[in-house]
Amino acid sequence: MLLTLDADDVPAQFADMLATIDAGFGVIITKGGEPIARLVPESAFHTEAPDETEDGLTPEEREAREVMAAFESMMNDSF
């Protein structure tokens, strides 16, 4: 749901506007029918990045690399 309000109506609709944003939806503010601003929930700016370190690998990828290295080491020692 995207709420569109004319700038002149914002003061009277402020509570509804905040409720819309709090519910996770955006609000477009218009002036003369043209969009002039967009308000979005703060959560829209908090995307979770993968848990990576300097090597660019996730902990799972790093563990898989270590397991493979250990396996290859055992294979080379056995033959």
N, C-alpha and C positions, 0 to 999 in steps of 0.2 A: 504494500500500500504506500503510495506516495501522495502526500498532502501538498496541495498548491494553494498558496495564500497570496493575495495582493498585499503589498507593503502597508497600505493604509489599514488593512484589517488585522495586521499582526498584533497590535496592542490588545484588541478585544478578544483575539483567538489565542493569546499566549499560552494559556493553560492547556488547550487542545494541542497546540503545536508541541509543547514539551512532552505531553502524554504520547504523542505519535513517535517522537524521537526516542523516548524511554522504552517504547515497545519494539524498537529496533528498525524503525522506518525513517526515511528521509522526508524533508520538507523543502519545497521550492518556493522561494519568495519572488513574486513578480512585481513589476511596475509598468503600468500601461500595457499589460499583457505579455511583456518580455521578461524572461527570467533574469534576475539580478543576483540571486544568492541561492545556495543550496546548503541546508543544514543536515548533517548526518550524525548518527550516534557515534560516540567516542570509540566504541568497539570496532567500528569500520576501519580504524587505523591500527589496530592491534592484531596483526596476522602473525601466527606462530611460524618462525623460521625453523628449518630442520636443525637438529642438534648436531652441529658440525664443529670441527676444530680446524687448525691451520692446514691439515692435509685434505680438507674438504669431504671427509668421510663421516658418516654417522657412526655412533657406537656399535651398531649391529654390523655395519660393513667392516669396521676396524677389527671386530672380534672374528668375523669370517676370514679376514686376511690372516690373522694370527693362527687360527685353527689350520688353515691350508698350509701355512709355512711350517707349522709343527708336523703336520702329516707328511709333507714332502721331505722334511728332515728325517723322519722315522723311516720312510721308504728308502732313502738313500743310504741310511745306516744299515738296513737289513740285507741289502744285496751287495 
